[in-house]
């Protein structure tokens, strides 16, 4: 790369950051990061310039793809790269299903983008498939577009934008709302419960372009007492802080907690404790559990808990033939989707699934994950609660599974005192 061209790229990329949702200009040295970087990566990707997976970090590969784009488009010094990329995308047309050459690279970027936002778990091969078609349709529905399954320019622009937003939210980087953003789409991209996300970002006031977004979910304020009643007074106490809010809310999450097929009373207690503490954890359930705990599975999903599956009957998938694993996961996905309205994204098991289970999971658009540690009954509820707390603290950025009852209120209180923030299975998958 010539020094003159390097200077041109540096100028253009700096301007791109100044005009992006990052809200500030940065020096685009290797290793620099932020929303502006993620947006340029995502745009170049769907245009077929192969900048690599969208990570929001400046790499040599990103510089090379920007170099290629500028050489082809003939940009002038001082122009806005982000606006030029947007203009190019507006006129790029539709990516055909039998894409070849640079468009094959664009198809690969589409697959990777959809995987980033949790809608695609198939192969990253740049080829069209039924799984990719379903993921595109799901994305179009999430973003308010007509669900045609076609990779049109508007779909690709939206895909690049929301992929960049998802990466920004995951890293808790600074972001300012764009004119096309909505609370619901931002909450979806950030994988945060809608009501808590809105409460943390203005409490229901209209979203404004340029508004700085907080990548947290607060507990909504309680409704006022009905008129004519006098609220009961309580002795003063220390204010409770939801696990995902407060001074340390923007620290990286610590680890993920997954509950395996909880009993009805345990699940009901979890719902009550989550509403009180503002915490959200993950569950791994069987299809039969979903069908026999209908009110609870709907409440847990509505609160924003990630619902993964471990099969249909609860049998060990590693001990079943391939056809049996396929049937277990097919039925489990159908059961959870029919009851919650959303298809699960993950197969989550206590032990590492074998190759047959991983292959079957991919066929059902599931990503296979497993527990780093499983905590069972430690001698009583209080002892098990303490054991779970220690397991979460000592296994950062990993998934801890529990199979025994705990005191949810005590667990959330103890973790809040440590400024602990729960990760999700999506974050665990993205960080490995």
C-alpha positions as CSV (number, residue, x, y, z in Angstrom):
1,X,0.0,0.0,0.0
2,X,1.5,3.3,-0.9
3,X,2.0,6.0,1.7
4,X,-0.3,8.4,-0.2
5,X,-3.1,5.8,-0.3
6,X,-2.5,4.9,3.3
7,X,-3.0,8.6,4.2
8,X,-6.2,8.7,2.2
9,X,-7.6,5.6,3.9
10,X,-6.6,6.9,7.3
11,X,-8.4,10.2,6.6
12,X,-11.5,8.5,5.2
13,X,-11.7,6.1,8.1
14,X,-11.3,8.8,10.7
15,X,-14.1,10.8,9.0
16,X,-16.2,7.6,9.0
17,X,-15.9,7.4,12.8
18,X,-16.7,11.1,13.2
19,X,-20.0,10.6,11.3
20,X,-21.0,7.3,12.8
21,X,-23.0,6.3,15.9
22,X,-19.7,6.0,17.8
23,X,-20.1,9.7,18.6
24,X,-16.4,10.5,18.5
25,X,-13.4,10.5,16.2
26,X,-10.6,8.0,16.7
27,X,-7.2,7.2,15.2
28,X,-7.7,4.1,13.2
29,X,-4.5,2.4,14.2
30,X,-4.4,-1.4,14.4
31,X,-6.4,-2.5,17.4
32,X,-8.7,0.5,17.5
33,X,-12.3,-0.4,18.1
34,X,-15.8,0.9,18.3
35,X,-19.2,1.0,16.5
36,X,-17.7,3.0,13.6
37,X,-15.2,0.2,12.9
38,X,-17.9,-2.5,13.2
39,X,-20.2,-0.6,10.8
40,X,-17.4,-0.2,8.1
41,X,-16.6,-3.9,8.5
42,X,-20.2,-4.9,8.1
43,X,-20.7,-2.7,5.1
44,X,-17.6,-3.9,3.3
45,X,-18.6,-7.5,4.1
46,X,-22.0,-7.5,2.4
47,X,-20.4,-5.6,-0.5
48,X,-18.0,-8.6,-1.0
49,X,-14.7,-6.9,0.0
50,X,-13.9,-9.6,2.6
51,X,-12.9,-7.6,5.7
52,X,-13.3,-10.6,7.9
53,X,-15.9,-11.3,10.6
54,X,-17.4,-8.2,12.2
55,X,-15.6,-7.7,15.5
56,X,-15.4,-3.9,15.6
57,X,-11.6,-4.0,15.8
58,X,-9.2,-2.5,13.2
59,X,-7.1,-5.3,11.6
60,X,-4.7,-5.5,8.6
61,X,-7.5,-7.4,6.8
62,X,-9.8,-4.5,7.3
63,X,-7.2,-2.0,5.9
64,X,-6.7,-4.3,2.9
65,X,-10.4,-4.5,2.1
66,X,-10.8,-0.7,2.5
67,X,-7.8,-0.2,0.2
68,X,-9.5,-2.4,-2.4
69,X,-12.8,-0.6,-2.1
70,X,-11.2,2.9,-2.4
71,X,-9.1,1.8,-5.3
72,X,-12.2,0.6,-7.2
73,X,-14.6,3.4,-6.2
74,X,-12.0,6.2,-6.6
75,X,-12.8,8.1,-3.4
76,X,-11.3,11.5,-2.8
77,X,-9.5,12.6,0.3
78,X,-11.8,14.0,3.0
79,X,-14.9,12.1,1.8
80,X,-17.0,10.1,4.3
81,X,-16.3,6.4,3.8
82,X,-19.5,5.5,5.8
83,X,-21.7,7.6,3.5
84,X,-20.0,6.3,0.4
85,X,-20.4,2.7,1.5
86,X,-24.1,3.4,2.2
87,X,-24.5,4.9,-1.3
88,X,-22.9,1.9,-2.9
89,X,-25.1,-0.5,-1.0
90,X,-28.2,1.4,-2.0
91,X,-27.4,0.6,-5.7
92,X,-25.9,-2.8,-5.3
93,X,-29.0,-4.8,-6.3
94,X,-29.9,-8.3,-5.0
95,X,-27.4,-11.0,-4.2
96,X,-28.6,-14.1,-6.2
97,X,-28.8,-17.5,-4.5
98,X,-26.2,-18.9,-6.9
99,X,-23.7,-16.1,-6.1
100,X,-20.1,-16.5,-7.3
101,X,-16.9,-14.4,-7.1
102,X,-17.2,-11.3,-4.9
103,X,-20.9,-12.0,-4.4
104,X,-20.0,-15.4,-2.9
105,X,-17.9,-13.5,-0.3
106,X,-20.9,-11.2,0.3
107,X,-23.0,-14.3,0.9
108,X,-20.4,-15.6,3.4
109,X,-20.6,-12.2,5.2
110,X,-24.4,-12.5,5.3
111,X,-24.1,-15.9,7.0
112,X,-21.6,-14.6,9.5
113,X,-23.8,-11.5,10.2
114,X,-26.9,-13.6,10.8
115,X,-24.9,-15.9,13.1
116,X,-23.7,-12.8,15.0
117,X,-27.3,-11.8,15.7
118,X,-28.3,-15.3,16.7
119,X,-30.4,-16.3,13.7
120,X,-28.2,-18.7,11.8
121,X,-26.2,-21.6,13.0
122,X,-25.4,-23.3,9.7
123,X,-22.2,-23.7,7.8
124,X,-20.1,-20.6,6.9
125,X,-19.5,-21.6,3.2
126,X,-21.0,-18.7,1.2
127,X,-23.7,-21.0,-0.2
128,X,-27.5,-20.6,-0.1
129,X,-29.4,-23.1,1.9
130,X,-32.8,-23.6,3.5
131,X,-31.3,-22.7,6.9
132,X,-30.0,-19.4,5.5
133,X,-33.3,-18.7,3.9
134,X,-35.1,-19.2,7.2
135,X,-32.5,-17.0,8.9
136,X,-33.0,-14.2,6.4
137,X,-36.8,-14.3,6.7
138,X,-36.4,-14.2,10.5
139,X,-34.2,-11.2,10.3
140,X,-36.6,-9.4,8.0
141,X,-39.4,-10.0,10.4
142,X,-37.3,-8.8,13.4
143,X,-36.5,-5.5,11.5
144,X,-40.0,-4.8,10.1
145,X,-39.3,-5.8,6.5
146,X,-41.4,-7.9,4.2
147,X,-40.3,-11.5,4.8
148,X,-39.4,-12.4,1.3
149,X,-36.1,-14.3,2.1
150,X,-34.4,-12.3,-0.7
151,X,-31.1,-10.5,-0.1
152,X,-32.1,-7.1,-1.4
153,X,-30.2,-3.8,-0.9
154,X,-32.5,-2.7,2.0
155,X,-32.1,-6.1,3.7
156,X,-28.4,-6.0,3.4
157,X,-28.1,-2.4,4.7
158,X,-30.2,-3.3,7.7
159,X,-28.2,-6.5,8.2
160,X,-24.9,-4.6,8.2
161,X,-26.3,-2.0,10.6
162,X,-27.8,-4.3,13.2
163,X,-24.8,-6.6,13.1
164,X,-22.6,-3.6,14.0
165,X,-25.0,-2.7,16.7
166,X,-25.1,-6.2,18.1
167,X,-21.3,-6.3,18.3
168,X,-21.3,-2.8,19.9
169,X,-23.8,-3.8,22.5
170,X,-21.9,-7.0,23.3
171,X,-18.8,-5.0,24.0
172,X,-20.6,-2.2,25.8
173,X,-19.1,0.3,23.4
174,X,-20.4,3.9,23.1
175,X,-23.3,4.2,20.7
176,X,-25.6,7.0,19.7
177,X,-29.0,6.2,18.3
178,X,-29.4,6.5,14.5
179,X,-32.5,8.0,12.8
180,X,-33.8,4.6,11.8
181,X,-33.3,3.0,15.2
182,X,-36.2,1.9,17.5
183,X,-36.2,0.8,21.1
184,X,-37.5,-2.7,20.1
185,X,-34.8,-3.3,17.5
186,X,-32.0,-2.0,19.7
187,X,-33.2,-4.3,22.6
188,X,-33.4,-7.2,20.1
189,X,-29.9,-6.6,18.8
190,X,-28.5,-6.2,22.3
191,X,-30.3,-9.4,23.5
192,X,-31.9,-7.5,26.3
193,X,-35.5,-7.6,27.6
194,X,-37.5,-4.8,26.0
195,X,-39.2,-3.3,29.1
196,X,-35.9,-3.2,31.1
197,X,-34.0,-1.8,28.2
198,X,-36.5,1.0,27.7
199,X,-36.5,1.7,31.4
200,X,-32.7,2.1,31.4
201,X,-32.8,4.4,28.3
202,X,-35.4,7.1,29.1
203,X,-38.2,5.2,30.7
204,X,-40.5,5.4,27.7
205,X,-39.6,8.8,26.4
206,X,-39.3,8.8,22.5
207,X,-36.0,7.7,21.2
208,X,-34.0,10.6,19.7
209,X,-31.3,10.4,17.0
210,X,-28.0,11.0,18.7
211,X,-29.2,9.7,22.1
212,X,-26.4,7.8,23.9
213,X,-27.6,4.2,24.5
214,X,-27.0,2.3,27.7
215,X,-26.5,-1.4,27.0
216,X,-28.2,-2.5,30.2
217,X,-31.7,-3.4,31.4
218,X,-33.1,-1.8,34.5
219,X,-36.1,-3.0,36.5
220,X,-39.2,-1.0,35.5
221,X,-40.5,1.3,38.3
222,X,-43.5,-0.2,40.2
223,X,-46.9,1.1,39.4
224,X,-48.2,3.8,41.7
225,X,-50.7,2.8,44.4
226,X,-54.4,3.1,43.3
227,X,-56.1,6.4,44.2
228,X,-57.8,6.4,47.5
229,X,-55.2,4.1,49.2
230,X,-52.3,4.9,51.4
231,X,-49.1,2.9,50.7
232,X,-47.9,1.2,53.8
233,X,-44.7,2.7,55.2
234,X,-41.6,0.5,55.6
235,X,-38.4,1.1,57.6
236,X,-35.6,2.6,55.6
237,X,-33.3,0.1,53.9
238,X,-30.4,0.1,51.5
239,X,-31.6,0.6,47.9
240,X,-31.6,-2.6,45.8
241,X,-29.5,-2.5,42.6
242,X,-30.5,-4.8,39.7
243,X,-27.7,-7.1,38.7
244,X,-27.5,-5.5,35.2
245,X,-27.6,-1.8,36.3
246,X,-25.7,0.6,38.6
247,X,-22.2,2.1,38.6
248,X,-20.5,-1.1,37.4
249,X,-23.1,-2.1,34.9
250,X,-20.8,-1.5,31.9
251,X,-18.1,-4.0,33.2
252,X,-17.8,-7.2,31.2
253,X,-20.2,-9.9,32.4
254,X,-18.7,-12.6,34.5
255,X,-20.3,-16.0,33.6
256,X,-23.6,-17.6,32.6
257,X,-25.9,-19.6,34.8
258,X,-28.1,-22.3,33.2
259,X,-30.8,-24.2,35.0
260,X,-31.6,-27.7,33.8
261,X,-35.2,-28.8,33.7
262,X,-36.2,-27.1,37.0
263,X,-39.2,-28.4,39.0
264,X,-42.4,-26.3,38.8
265,X,-41.9,-24.7,42.3
266,X,-38.2,-23.9,41.5
267,X,-39.2,-22.3,38.2
268,X,-42.0,-20.3,39.8
269,X,-39.6,-19.1,42.5
270,X,-37.1,-18.1,39.8
271,X,-39.7,-16.0,38.1
272,X,-40.6,-14.1,41.3
273,X,-36.9,-13.6,42.2
274,X,-36.0,-12.3,38.7
275,X,-38.8,-9.8,38.8
276,X,-37.6,-8.5,42.2
277,X,-33.9,-8.4,41.4
278,X,-33.9,-7.6,37.7
279,X,-31.7,-10.6,36.9
280,X,-32.0,-12.9,33.9
281,X,-30.4,-16.3,33.6
282,X,-30.7,-19.1,31.0
283,X,-32.6,-22.4,31.1
284,X,-32.0,-25.7,29.3
285,X,-35.3,-27.6,29.1
286,X,-36.7,-30.6,27.3
287,X,-39.6,-30.5,24.9
288,X,-41.7,-32.4,27.4
289,X,-40.8,-29.9,30.1
290,X,-42.1,-27.0,27.9
291,X,-45.4,-28.8,27.2
292,X,-46.0,-29.7,30.9
293,X,-45.1,-26.3,32.3
294,X,-46.9,-24.0,29.8
295,X,-47.5,-20.9,32.0
296,X,-44.0,-21.0,33.4
297,X,-42.2,-21.4,30.1
298,X,-44.1,-18.5,28.6
299,X,-43.4,-16.3,31.7
300,X,-39.7,-17.2,31.6
301,X,-39.4,-16.4,27.9
302,X,-41.4,-13.1,28.3
303,X,-39.0,-12.0,31.0
304,X,-36.1,-12.3,28.6
305,X,-34.5,-15.6,29.7
306,X,-32.7,-17.6,27.0
307,X,-34.5,-20.9,26.5
308,X,-32.2,-23.6,25.2
309,X,-33.2,-27.2,24.7
310,X,-31.5,-30.5,25.7
311,X,-33.7,-32.8,23.7
312,X,-37.4,-33.8,23.9
313,X,-37.6,-36.6,26.5
314,X,-34.6,-35.8,28.6
315,X,-32.6,-38.8,27.4
316,X,-28.8,-38.5,27.0
317,X,-28.3,-37.6,23.3
318,X,-24.9,-39.2,23.3
319,X,-26.5,-42.6,23.9
320,X,-29.0,-42.4,21.1
321,X,-28.6,-43.3,17.4
322,X,-28.4,-40.5,14.9
323,X,-32.0,-40.8,13.9
324,X,-33.1,-40.7,17.5
325,X,-31.1,-37.5,18.2
326,X,-32.6,-35.9,15.1
327,X,-36.1,-36.8,16.3
328,X,-35.4,-35.6,19.8
329,X,-34.2,-32.1,18.7
330,X,-36.9,-31.7,16.0
331,X,-39.6,-32.3,18.5
332,X,-37.9,-30.2,21.2
333,X,-37.6,-27.2,18.8
334,X,-41.2,-27.5,17.8
335,X,-42.4,-27.7,21.4
336,X,-40.5,-24.6,22.6
337,X,-41.4,-22.6,19.5
338,X,-45.1,-23.4,19.7
339,X,-45.3,-22.4,23.3
340,X,-43.0,-19.3,23.4
341,X,-43.4,-18.0,19.8
342,X,-39.6,-18.1,19.3
343,X,-37.5,-21.0,18.1
344,X,-34.6,-21.8,20.4
345,X,-31.1,-21.0,19.3
346,X,-29.0,-23.4,21.4
347,X,-28.7,-27.0,22.3
348,X,-27.2,-27.0,25.8
349,X,-26.2,-30.1,27.6
350,X,-24.3,-31.1,30.8
351,X,-21.6,-33.0,28.9
352,X,-20.0,-32.3,25.5
353,X,-22.3,-33.6,22.7
354,X,-20.9,-36.1,20.3
355,X,-20.6,-35.4,16.5
356,X,-24.0,-36.9,15.8
357,X,-25.7,-34.5,18.2
358,X,-23.7,-31.5,16.9
359,X,-24.7,-32.4,13.3
360,X,-28.3,-32.9,14.3
361,X,-28.3,-29.6,16.1
362,X,-27.0,-27.8,13.0
363,X,-29.8,-29.3,11.0
364,X,-32.3,-27.8,13.4
365,X,-30.5,-24.4,13.3
366,X,-29.2,-24.9,16.8
367,X,-25.7,-24.1,18.1
368,X,-24.4,-26.9,20.4
369,X,-22.9,-25.7,23.8
370,X,-22.2,-27.6,27.0
371,X,-21.6,-26.8,30.7
372,X,-18.1,-26.0,31.9
373,X,-19.2,-27.2,35.4
374,X,-22.4,-28.8,36.8
375,X,-23.5,-28.1,40.4
376,X,-25.8,-30.5,42.1
377,X,-27.2,-30.8,45.6
378,X,-24.4,-29.7,48.0
379,X,-26.2,-30.8,51.2
380,X,-29.2,-28.4,51.3
381,X,-30.6,-25.3,49.6
382,X,-28.3,-22.9,51.5
383,X,-25.2,-24.9,50.8
384,X,-26.1,-25.4,47.1
385,X,-26.7,-21.6,46.8
386,X,-23.3,-20.9,48.1
387,X,-21.7,-23.5,45.8
388,X,-23.4,-22.0,42.8
389,X,-22.2,-18.5,43.8
390,X,-18.6,-19.7,44.0
391,X,-18.8,-21.7,40.8
392,X,-20.0,-18.6,38.9
393,X,-17.2,-16.4,40.4
394,X,-14.5,-18.9,39.7
395,X,-15.5,-19.8,36.1
396,X,-15.5,-16.4,34.3
397,X,-16.9,-16.3,30.7
398,X,-18.2,-19.9,31.0
399,X,-21.5,-21.6,31.5
400,X,-22.3,-23.1,34.8
401,X,-25.3,-25.6,35.0
402,X,-27.3,-26.3,38.1
403,X,-29.5,-29.3,38.7
404,X,-30.6,-28.7,42.3
405,X,-32.9,-26.1,44.0
406,X,-31.3,-22.9,45.3
407,X,-32.5,-19.8,47.2
408,X,-32.8,-17.4,44.2
409,X,-33.3,-14.3,46.3
410,X,-30.2,-15.1,48.3
411,X,-28.2,-15.9,45.2
412,X,-29.1,-12.7,43.4
413,X,-28.4,-10.6,46.5
414,X,-25.0,-12.2,47.1
415,X,-24.0,-11.8,43.4
416,X,-25.2,-8.2,43.4
417,X,-22.9,-7.4,46.3
418,X,-20.1,-8.6,44.1
419,X,-21.3,-6.4,41.2
420,X,-21.8,-9.6,39.2
421,X,-23.4,-9.4,35.8
422,X,-24.9,-12.5,34.1
423,X,-23.7,-13.4,30.6
424,X,-26.0,-15.2,28.1
425,X,-25.4,-18.3,26.1
426,X,-25.2,-16.0,23.0
427,X,-22.4,-14.0,24.7
428,X,-20.6,-17.3,25.7
429,X,-20.8,-18.5,22.1
430,X,-19.6,-15.2,20.6
431,X,-16.6,-15.0,22.9
432,X,-15.2,-18.4,22.1
